[in-house]
Amino acid sequence: MDRRENLKLLLTGTVATGFLLSTGCSPEDTKVAEKITGTGLYGRTTDEIAVDKKLMAETFFNEKEKNMVSILADIIIPKDETSGSATESGVPDFIEFMMKDYPKFQLTMRGGLMWLENLSLATFEKSFLEITAEQRIQLIDKIAYPDTAEEEMKFGVKFFNLMRNLTCTGFFTSQMGIKDIGYVGNRPNQWDGVPDEVLKKFNLSYDQKTLDQCLNIEDQQKLAQWDEKGNLIG
């Protein structure tokens, strides 16, 4: 199993667990839901829309930091035969947004980029942006494996853990990443009723009213309607 498959399994497991822990609606949830407005690809409350606009107008990374983030993201999820790289899916922009949306990430991220730059200067006497791809991997190998990393690499490990988590989240929630996983979501289908052979086995059959109202292919995309007594009327 390659690295991308491992990341894919880790992310889908994390998302599924988070969903299970967060399901359920309270009266307060209902009030919030009533304020949701459909904008873009997902629903946002009016307050969330205002916050998003404010954050999008701000800038966190400088040009050098953004370039380093892009390189690291593509080291974590490079382009392969299935899909593009992390940067091609928009991960650097996602990480930029997360730095502003969740400021607690900022110290670890900015401090980690500075730490990595200093490690590159100390090891190769060149900036991280100037060293070769092979040299970059040499540095990343020192912090990519928490269980075997040396003690002096502890801060770098913490930084790279954050970088990896954000990269995976950004990629596998992007259009490209969702396609990479193979997730298709809920899709409309056509139900033709219980198969004839099953009905015959139990000596059953549909009456004409059921056939006309429930199994008419032309009407299957229409919304059902009921009268005050709960009877199906169309």
DASUL-V534977 format. One record per residue. N is the residue number from 1. RES is the residue in three letters. PSI is psi in radians with two decimals (999 if undefined). OMEGA is omega in degrees with one decimal (NA if undefined). Layout:
n=<N,N>
res=<RES,RES>
psi=<PSI,PSI>
omega=<OMEGA,OMEGA>
This chain:
n=<1,2,3,4,5,6,7,8,9,10,11,12,13,14,15,16,17,18,19,20,21,22,23,24,25,26,27,28,29,30,31,32,33,34,35,36,37,38,39,40,41,42,43,44,45,46,47,48,49,50,51,52,53,54,55,56,57,58,59,60,61,62,63,64,65,66,67,68,69,70,71,72,73,74,75,76,77,78,79,80,81,82,83,84,85,86,87,88,89,90,91,92,93,94,95,96,97,98,99,100,101,102,103,104,105,106,107,108,109,110,111,112,113,114,115,116,117,118,119,120,121,122,123,124,125,126,127,128,129,130,131,132,133,134,135,136,137,138,139,140,141,142,143,144,145,146,147,148,149,150,151,152,153,154,155,156,157,158,159,160,161,162,163,164,165,166,167,168,169,170,171,172,173,174,175,176,177,178,179,180,181,182,183,184,185,186,187,188,189,190,191,192,193,194,195,196,197,198,199,200,201,202,203,204,205,206,207,208,209,210,211,212,213,214,215,216,217,218,219,220,221,222,223,224,225,226,227,228,229,230,231,232,233,234>
res=<MET,ASP,ARG,ARG,GLU,ASN,LEU,LYS,LEU,LEU,LEU,THR,GLY,THR,VAL,ALA,THR,GLY,PHE,LEU,LEU,SER,THR,GLY,CYS,SER,PRO,GLU,ASP,THR,LYS,VAL,ALA,GLU,LYS,ILE,THR,GLY,THR,GLY,LEU,TYR,GLY,ARG,THR,THR,ASP,GLU,ILE,ALA,VAL,ASP,LYS,LYS,LEU,MET,ALA,GLU,THR,PHE,PHE,ASN,GLU,LYS,GLU,LYS,ASN,MET,VAL,SER,ILE,LEU,ALA,ASP,ILE,ILE,ILE,PRO,LYS,ASP,GLU,THR,SER,GLY,SER,ALA,THR,GLU,SER,GLY,VAL,PRO,ASP,PHE,ILE,GLU,PHE,MET,MET,LYS,ASP,TYR,PRO,LYS,PHE,GLN,LEU,THR,MET,ARG,GLY,GLY,LEU,MET,TRP,LEU,GLU,ASN,LEU,SER,LEU,ALA,THR,PHE,GLU,LYS,SER,PHE,LEU,GLU,ILE,THR,ALA,GLU,GLN,ARG,ILE,GLN,LEU,ILE,ASP,LYS,ILE,ALA,TYR,PRO,ASP,THR,ALA,GLU,GLU,GLU,MET,LYS,PHE,GLY,VAL,LYS,PHE,PHE,ASN,LEU,MET,ARG,ASN,LEU,THR,CYS,THR,GLY,PHE,PHE,THR,SER,GLN,MET,GLY,ILE,LYS,ASP,ILE,GLY,TYR,VAL,GLY,ASN,ARG,PRO,ASN,GLN,TRP,ASP,GLY,VAL,PRO,ASP,GLU,VAL,LEU,LYS,LYS,PHE,ASN,LEU,SER,TYR,ASP,GLN,LYS,THR,LEU,ASP,GLN,CYS,LEU,ASN,ILE,GLU,ASP,GLN,GLN,LYS,LEU,ALA,GLN,TRP,ASP,GLU,LYS,GLY,ASN,LEU,ILE,GLY>
psi=<2.28,3.07,-0.72,-0.70,-0.69,-0.81,-0.69,-0.80,-0.72,-0.78,-0.81,-0.60,-0.71,-0.76,-0.74,-0.75,-0.78,-0.66,-0.76,-0.64,-0.32,0.03,2.78,2.47,2.35,2.92,-0.60,-0.66,-0.68,-0.71,-0.73,-0.75,-0.59,-0.38,-0.16,2.35,2.41,1.86,2.39,-2.35,0.01,2.80,2.41,2.51,2.87,-0.66,-0.70,-0.65,-0.74,-0.73,-0.76,-0.78,-0.72,-0.80,-0.68,-0.42,-0.22,2.84,2.31,-1.01,2.43,3.09,-0.74,-0.78,-0.74,-0.68,-0.69,-0.73,-0.72,-0.77,-0.81,-0.71,-0.69,-0.39,-0.70,-0.81,1.58,2.92,2.47,-2.95,-0.26,-0.75,3.12,-3.07,3.09,-0.74,-0.60,-0.38,-0.06,0.29,-0.78,-0.68,-0.65,-0.79,-0.70,-0.81,-0.73,-0.57,-0.60,-0.59,-0.51,1.43,-0.35,-0.35,-0.35,-0.78,-0.81,-0.71,-0.94,-0.73,-0.64,-0.68,-0.70,-0.72,-0.77,-0.68,-0.76,-0.63,-0.69,-0.76,-0.71,-0.56,-0.76,-0.01,0.54,2.71,2.69,-0.57,-0.26,-0.32,2.92,2.91,-0.69,-0.69,-0.64,-0.73,-0.63,-0.74,-0.76,-0.63,-0.44,-0.38,-0.02,-0.24,1.59,-0.63,-0.40,-0.01,2.55,2.77,-0.66,-0.14,0.16,-0.81,-0.68,-0.65,-0.78,-0.77,-0.81,-0.54,-0.78,-0.78,-0.75,-0.74,-0.76,-0.68,-0.81,-0.73,-0.79,-0.75,-0.88,0.05,0.06,2.91,-0.72,-0.78,-0.67,-0.68,-0.64,-0.73,-0.58,0.24,2.26,-0.22,-2.94,2.28,2.52,2.50,-3.09,2.12,2.10,0.24,-3.12,2.34,2.55,-0.70,-0.55,-0.75,-0.78,-0.61,-0.60,0.27,0.78,2.83,2.77,2.45,2.89,-0.62,-0.75,-0.73,-0.72,-0.69,-0.54,-0.44,0.24,1.98,-0.66,-0.41,0.01,-0.31,0.02,2.63,2.33,2.64,2.53,2.69,-3.08,-0.39,0.04,0.22,2.40,2.18,-0.11,999>
omega=<-177.5,-174.9,-177.8,179.3,176.9,179.0,-179.0,-179.5,179.4,-177.0,-177.8,176.7,179.3,-180.0,-179.5,179.0,178.5,179.7,-178.9,-178.7,-173.7,-178.2,-179.1,-177.6,174.8,175.8,179.5,177.5,-179.0,179.0,179.4,-178.9,-179.1,-179.2,-173.5,176.3,-178.9,177.5,179.4,-176.6,-178.6,-178.2,178.1,173.8,179.5,178.0,179.5,177.8,179.7,178.8,179.5,-179.6,179.5,-177.9,-179.4,-179.6,-179.3,177.4,179.0,-177.4,167.6,-173.4,-179.1,179.1,-180.0,178.5,178.2,178.4,-179.8,179.4,-179.1,179.9,-179.5,171.7,-178.8,177.5,179.0,175.0,175.7,-176.7,-178.3,-176.3,-179.5,-178.5,179.6,-179.1,179.2,178.1,178.4,-177.3,179.8,177.4,176.9,-179.8,175.3,180.0,-178.3,177.4,-178.6,-178.6,-179.5,-173.7,179.5,177.4,-166.5,-176.6,-179.7,-177.4,-177.8,177.4,179.5,177.4,176.8,-179.9,-179.5,177.3,179.0,177.9,178.2,178.5,-179.1,-176.1,-173.2,-178.8,177.4,176.0,178.3,-179.4,-176.0,-177.4,-177.9,178.2,179.3,179.2,177.1,178.8,177.0,179.8,-177.8,178.3,-179.4,-174.3,-175.8,-175.9,-174.1,-175.1,-176.9,-178.3,179.1,-174.0,-178.2,178.5,-173.0,-179.5,177.8,177.7,178.8,178.6,-175.8,174.3,178.2,-179.7,-179.2,-179.6,-179.9,178.7,-179.6,179.1,-179.9,-177.1,-173.1,169.6,175.4,178.2,179.5,-178.2,177.9,176.8,178.9,178.7,-176.5,-179.2,-179.0,177.7,178.3,179.1,179.0,176.2,-178.6,179.3,-178.2,179.8,178.1,-179.6,-177.6,-177.3,177.9,177.5,-178.8,-179.3,-178.8,178.0,179.7,176.1,177.8,173.3,-174.6,-179.4,178.5,179.0,-177.1,-173.0,-172.8,-174.1,175.9,-174.9,-177.2,-176.4,-172.5,178.2,-179.7,177.5,180.0,177.8,-179.8,175.4,-175.5,-179.1,178.2,179.0,179.6,-177.5,178.6,NA>
